[in-house]
């Protein structure tokens, strides 16, 4: 995978990680007029909307710091639209997977942290 971006590499690594943990990965890069969700998966009880953030070892900030409140709002709006359009009756959950990779080697993770329930949707009606 020569030339792959850190973001794309992180999403591939995260999807593999989720599958290895028994999650059913439904789709990746789900777009709406509100924004994008990197991975949508399920563990049977929850529909899980996953934001993946990848940085190399020399980054100044932790990947999770890029999931700002504004970014969370966009993810929540996109998730709620997805739930409505697909008539999903599972409880939604919002996770973040942060990946640290070797410098210059985006497919070589040195650390992966799966933050389950990283943020809450609050009142779902606020999303619209």
Secondary structure as UniProt FT lines:
FT   TURN            2..3
FT   HELIX           6..20
FT   TURN            21..22
FT   STRAND          24..31
FT   STRAND          36..42
FT   STRAND          46..56
FT   TURN            57..58
FT   HELIX           63..66
FT   HELIX           69..86
FT   STRAND          91..102
FT   TURN            103..104
FT   STRAND          105..119
FT   HELIX           124..127
//
